[in-house]
Amino acid sequence: MPKLSHRVHTFTDSVIRRMTRISDEHGAINLSQGFPDFDPPKPILDALAKAAHEGPHQYSVTFGAENFRRALAVKQGRAIGREIDPETELVVTCGGTEAMMCAMMTICNPGDKVLVFSPFYENYGADAILSGAEPIYIPLTPPEYHFDLALVEDGFRQGAKAIIICNPSNPCGKVFTRQELTDIAELCKQYDAFAVTDEVYEHMVYAPNTHTCMASLPGMFERTITCNSLSKTYSITGWRLGYLCGPSDVIEHAKKVHDFLTVGAAAPLQEAATVGLGFPQSYYDQLLALYTEKRAYFLDGLDRIGLKHNIPQGTYFVMVDIADFLALPRFQGYTDLEFCEWMIINIGVAAVPGSSFFREPVNHLIRLHFAREKSTIDEALRRLANMAALLK
């Protein structure tokens, strides 16, 4: 047999999706992979039913159906404070995952360096490798997940061509402040580098924190590629609708990469989701209120049963400290992955081992999420209380 590509041996399958498969196998409550267990908004479902009967059912324009892109341009234009050209500054992709991969393949040559904050959404490392780039990791320091700007500048001095910023950040829930983004932006301009942002959780930012789009900062639209998705905002993670937004000279080439990666996103789903893009501001206010309530309810529950955790500023993820469990004789020698597998089988709750997100040797954190109905959260907390009892 001929040898396979060297790159496929440099990363694993998705640990997040692996945890879901094990969770399904054992009938656990899945707090690992971040998707809600409640329905999308009814107007979107009604539009989907109509599209199922009336179409479109054939290919849309490869870089996105015209009405979908027009609606996206309006929504994204509001977010960054500038008019977006739906013909030249947008590419519709098969989810935010393809958006990031498309961005990386558009800007990176083999051997280029990119800066990645750690912890990071696990796809970023694989995206860098698949696009031939070398990641340089910048640590975010728990529990507030601050970073040292000098390390960012050092990465640019090493020749980094781009920096990837997840804001709000999966897995740790950090929301980058306007000042932090401004400082990074100045370095991008000074060292002539791109900013590639993942803003999937833009509408889940908890007071007093606020979301700032990197592309909205002075002089940054021209060097920012914004990756986003409809998955979390409209509770349609299975629809796989994402997009890239950026300067026309970048998007012109991103269209080509996207075309040969996937041809295009599903036409009937674009048609149905266009309705959601036209929702008034009250929808996003209600969405934030919903997740603000869920966050408080879940964190209060974790406090009540005695599990240590961070307080996420955004997203619906929580990092839980399992160091006290790993110190127990029964868990000596366990990795966080092995502990998560034990949790699924013995506690009935699925989590993601933190080591899959960190470049540093972090083995004492796990990620849970609270995008669940109250009844599901209650049952998950009841089961987690059985685990917490091991410490007493």
C-alpha positions in Angstrom: 0.0 0.0 0.0 1.2 3.5 -0.8 1.8 5.7 2.3 -0.9 8.1 3.3 -0.5 11.9 3.6 1.8 12.8 6.5 -0.8 15.4 7.7 -3.5 12.9 8.5 -1.2 11.5 11.3 -0.8 14.8 13.0 -4.3 15.2 14.4 -7.1 13.0 15.7 -10.8 12.8 15.0 -13.0 15.3 16.7 -13.0 14.5 20.4 -16.3 16.5 20.8 -18.1 14.4 18.2 -16.5 11.2 19.6 -18.0 12.1 23.0 -21.4 12.4 21.4 -21.1 8.9 19.8 -20.2 7.4 23.2 -23.0 9.3 24.8 -25.5 8.0 22.3 -24.2 4.5 22.8 -24.8 4.6 26.6 -27.9 6.8 26.6 -26.2 9.6 28.6 -27.3 13.3 28.7 -25.2 14.9 26.1 -23.6 18.1 27.5 -20.6 17.6 25.3 -21.4 18.6 21.7 -22.9 22.1 21.7 -26.4 21.9 20.2 -29.8 22.7 21.7 -32.5 20.1 22.4 -35.3 22.5 21.5 -36.8 23.5 18.2 -35.8 26.4 15.9 -38.2 29.4 15.7 -41.5 28.5 14.1 -41.3 31.0 11.2 -38.1 29.2 10.0 -39.8 25.8 10.3 -42.8 27.1 8.4 -40.5 28.4 5.7 -38.8 25.1 5.5 -42.1 23.2 5.0 -42.9 25.6 2.2 -39.5 25.1 0.6 -40.0 21.4 0.8 -43.0 21.6 -1.4 -42.2 24.6 -3.6 -38.4 24.5 -3.8 -35.8 25.5 -4.7 -34.4 22.0 -4.9 -31.5 22.4 -7.4 -28.2 24.1 -7.0 -28.2 27.7 -5.9 -25.4 30.0 -7.0 -22.3 28.4 -5.6 -21.4 31.2 -3.2 -24.9 31.5 -1.9 -28.5 32.1 -3.1 -29.0 35.8 -4.0 -31.9 36.4 -1.5 -29.9 34.7 1.3 -26.8 36.8 0.7 -28.8 40.0 0.5 -30.3 39.2 3.9 -26.9 38.2 5.3 -25.4 41.5 4.0 -28.0 43.5 6.0 -27.5 41.6 9.2 -23.7 41.6 9.0 -23.7 45.2 7.9 -25.5 46.2 11.2 -22.9 44.2 13.2 -19.9 45.9 11.8 -21.3 49.3 11.0 -20.7 49.3 7.2 -22.6 48.4 4.1 -21.7 44.9 2.9 -21.9 44.1 -0.8 -23.7 40.7 -1.1 -22.0 40.0 -4.5 -18.4 40.7 -3.6 -18.0 40.5 0.2 -19.8 37.4 1.2 -19.5 33.6 0.6 -22.1 31.2 2.0 -20.5 28.0 3.2 -21.5 24.6 4.6 -21.4 25.7 8.2 -18.9 27.7 10.1 -16.6 24.7 9.9 -16.2 25.1 6.2 -16.0 28.9 6.5 -12.9 28.6 8.7 -11.3 26.0 6.5 -12.1 28.1 3.4 -10.5 31.2 5.0 -7.4 29.3 6.0 -6.9 27.7 2.5 -7.5 31.1 0.9 -4.8 33.0 2.9 -2.2 30.3 3.8 0.7 28.9 1.8 2.5 25.8 3.1 4.9 26.9 5.8 3.0 30.0 6.8 2.5 30.6 10.5 -0.8 31.5 12.2 -1.5 32.5 15.8 -4.1 30.5 17.7 -5.2 31.3 21.3 -5.2 28.3 23.6 -7.7 26.9 24.6 -9.1 26.8 21.1 -12.0 25.1 19.3 -10.4 21.9 18.2 -10.9 22.5 14.5 -8.5 25.4 14.4 -5.4 23.2 14.8 -6.5 20.8 12.2 -7.5 23.6 9.8 -4.0 25.1 10.1 -2.4 21.7 9.4 -4.7 20.9 6.5 -3.9 24.3 4.9 -0.2 23.7 5.3 0.3 26.3 8.0 2.1 26.1 11.3 0.1 27.2 14.4 1.8 29.3 17.1 -0.2 29.0 20.3 -0.8 31.9 22.6 -2.0 30.8 26.1 -5.2 32.2 27.6 -4.7 32.1 31.4 -7.6 30.7 33.5 -9.8 31.5 35.2 -10.4 34.9 33.4 -8.5 33.7 30.3 -6.4 36.8 29.9 -3.5 36.8 27.5 -0.1 38.5 27.3 -0.1 40.9 24.3 3.7 40.6 24.2 3.4 37.0 23.2 1.0 38.0 20.4 3.6 40.4 19.1 6.3 37.9 19.5 4.3 35.5 17.2 4.0 38.2 14.6 7.7 38.9 14.9 8.2 35.2 14.0 6.3 35.9 10.8 2.8 34.9 11.6 0.6 35.7 8.6 -2.7 35.7 10.5 -4.3 35.4 13.9 -7.4 33.3 14.7 -9.8 34.8 17.2 -12.9 33.1 18.5 -15.1 35.7 20.1 -16.9 34.8 22.2 -14.5 31.9 22.7 -15.3 28.2 22.6 -14.6 26.5 24.9 -13.9 28.9 27.7 -16.6 31.6 27.2 -14.1 34.5 27.1 -15.4 37.7 25.4 -12.5 39.8 24.0 -12.9 43.4 25.1 -12.8 46.2 22.6 -9.4 47.3 24.0 -8.0 43.8 23.6 -9.2 43.6 20.0 -7.9 47.1 19.3 -4.5 46.1 20.6 -4.5 43.0 18.4 -5.7 45.1 15.5 -2.8 47.5 15.8 -0.4 44.6 15.7 -2.1 43.2 12.6 -1.7 46.5 10.9 1.9 46.9 12.1 3.0 43.4 10.9 0.7 43.4 7.8 -1.3 40.3 9.0 -4.9 39.0 8.7 -7.3 38.6 11.5 -9.6 35.5 11.0 -12.5 35.7 13.4 -15.0 33.1 14.5 -18.1 34.9 15.8 -20.6 32.1 15.9 -21.7 33.0 19.5 -22.0 36.7 18.9 -25.6 36.9 20.3 -24.7 35.0 23.5 -22.7 37.6 25.4 -23.7 38.2 29.0 -23.8 41.6 30.7 -21.8 43.6 31.4 -19.7 42.2 28.6 -20.3 43.3 25.0 -19.5 41.9 21.6 -17.2 43.9 19.3 -16.6 42.7 15.7 -13.0 42.9 14.7 -14.0 44.1 11.2 -15.7 47.1 12.8 -12.5 48.6 14.1 -10.8 51.4 12.2 -8.8 50.0 9.2 -9.6 46.4 10.0 -12.3 45.4 7.5 -9.6 45.4 4.8 -7.7 42.7 6.7 -10.4 40.8 8.6 -12.1 37.6 7.4 -15.2 37.0 9.6 -16.4 33.4 9.9 -19.9 32.9 11.2 -22.8 30.5 11.2 -26.6 30.4 11.6 -26.3 27.2 13.7 -26.4 28.6 17.2 -28.3 31.8 16.7 -31.3 30.0 15.2 -30.9 26.6 16.8 -30.3 24.9 13.4 -26.9 23.2 13.9 -27.9 20.4 11.5 -28.6 22.7 8.6 -24.9 23.5 8.2 -25.3 27.1 7.0 -22.3 29.4 7.5 -20.6 32.3 5.8 -17.5 34.3 5.2 -17.5 38.1 5.1 -14.5 40.1 4.1 -12.8 42.5 1.6 -13.7 41.8 -2.0 -10.1 40.9 -3.0 -10.0 38.1 -0.4 -13.6 36.9 -1.0 -13.0 36.7 -4.8 -10.5 33.9 -4.1 -12.4 32.4 -1.2 -15.3 31.8 -3.7 -13.0 29.6 -5.7 -11.8 27.6 -2.7 -15.4 27.1 -1.5 -16.6 26.1 -5.0 -14.2 23.2 -5.2 -14.6 22.2 -1.5 -18.4 21.8 -1.4 -19.9 23.5 -4.5 -22.6 25.1 -2.3 -24.8 25.0 0.7 -28.3 23.4 0.5 -30.6 25.5 -1.5 -33.9 24.8 0.3 -32.3 25.4 3.7 -31.0 28.8 2.5 -34.5 29.7 1.4 -36.0 28.8 4.7 -33.2 30.4 6.8 -33.6 33.7 4.9 -36.7 34.3 7.1 -34.6 34.1 10.2 -32.1 36.7 9.0 -35.0 39.2 8.8 -36.0 38.8 12.4 -36.2 42.1 14.4 -33.8 43.0 17.2 -36.4 41.7 19.7 -35.6 38.1 18.6 -31.9 38.5 19.5 -32.8 40.2 22.8 -35.1 37.2 23.7 -32.4 34.8 22.7 -29.9 36.5 25.0 -32.4 36.5 27.8 -33.1 32.8 27.3 -29.4 31.9 27.6 -28.7 34.4 30.4 -31.4 32.5 32.4 -30.0 29.1 31.4 -26.5 30.2 32.4 -27.6 31.4 35.8 -29.7 28.3 36.4 -26.9 25.9 35.4 -24.1 27.7 37.3 -26.3 27.9 40.4 -26.9 24.2 40.2 -23.2 23.5 39.8 -22.5 25.7 42.9 -25.2 23.9 44.8 -23.7 20.4 44.3 -20.2 21.6 44.8 -18.5 21.5 41.4 -15.9 24.2 40.7 -16.3 26.1 37.4 -15.5 29.2 35.6 -18.1 31.9 34.8 -18.4 32.2 31.0 -18.8 35.7 29.7 -20.3 34.4 26.5 -21.3 31.2 24.6 -23.2 28.3 26.4 -20.1 26.5 27.6 -18.7 26.1 31.1 -15.3 24.7 32.1 -15.5 22.5 35.2 -12.5 21.7 37.3 -12.1 18.0 38.0 -8.7 18.1 39.8 -10.2 17.0 43.1 -11.7 13.9 41.4 -8.4 13.0 39.7 -6.7 13.2 43.2 -9.0 10.4 44.5 -7.4 6.9 44.7 -10.0 5.4 42.3 -9.1 7.9 39.6 -5.3 8.0 40.0 -3.7 7.7 36.6 -6.8 8.8 34.8 -6.6 11.3 32.0 -9.4 13.8 31.5 -10.5 11.7 28.5 -10.7 8.6 30.6 -12.6 10.5 33.3 -15.1 11.8 30.7 -15.6 8.2 29.4 -16.2 7.1 33.1 -18.7 9.9 33.5 -20.7 8.8 30.5 -20.9 5.1 31.6 -21.3 5.6 35.4 -22.9 9.0 35.8 -24.9 9.3 32.6 -23.6 12.8 31.6 -21.3 13.5 28.6 -18.6 16.1 28.8 -15.6 17.0 26.6 -12.1 16.6 28.1 -10.3 20.0 28.3 -7.1 18.6 26.9 -8.6 18.5 23.4 -8.8 22.3 23.5 -5.4 23.2 25.1 -1.9 23.2 23.6 -0.6 23.3 27.1 -0.6 20.1 29.3 -4.1 20.8 30.9 -5.7 17.6 32.2 -8.0 18.9 35.0 -10.8 20.6 33.1 -13.9 19.4 31.3 -16.4 21.3 29.1 -20.1 21.1 29.7 -22.9 23.2 28.0 -26.3 24.4 29.0 -28.2 24.6 25.7 -30.8 22.3 27.1 -34.4 22.5 28.3 -34.8 23.1 32.0 -36.0 19.5 32.6 -32.8 18.2 31.0 -30.6 20.5 33.0 -32.4 19.4 36.2 -31.7 15.7 35.4 -28.1 16.4 34.4 -27.5 18.2 37.7 -29.1 15.4 39.7 -26.7 12.9 38.0 -23.7 15.2 38.5 -24.7 15.5 42.2 -24.1 11.8 42.4 -20.6 12.4 41.0 -19.9 15.3 43.4 -20.9 13.1 46.3 -17.7 11.1 45.7 -15.7 14.1 47.2 -17.6 14.0 50.5 
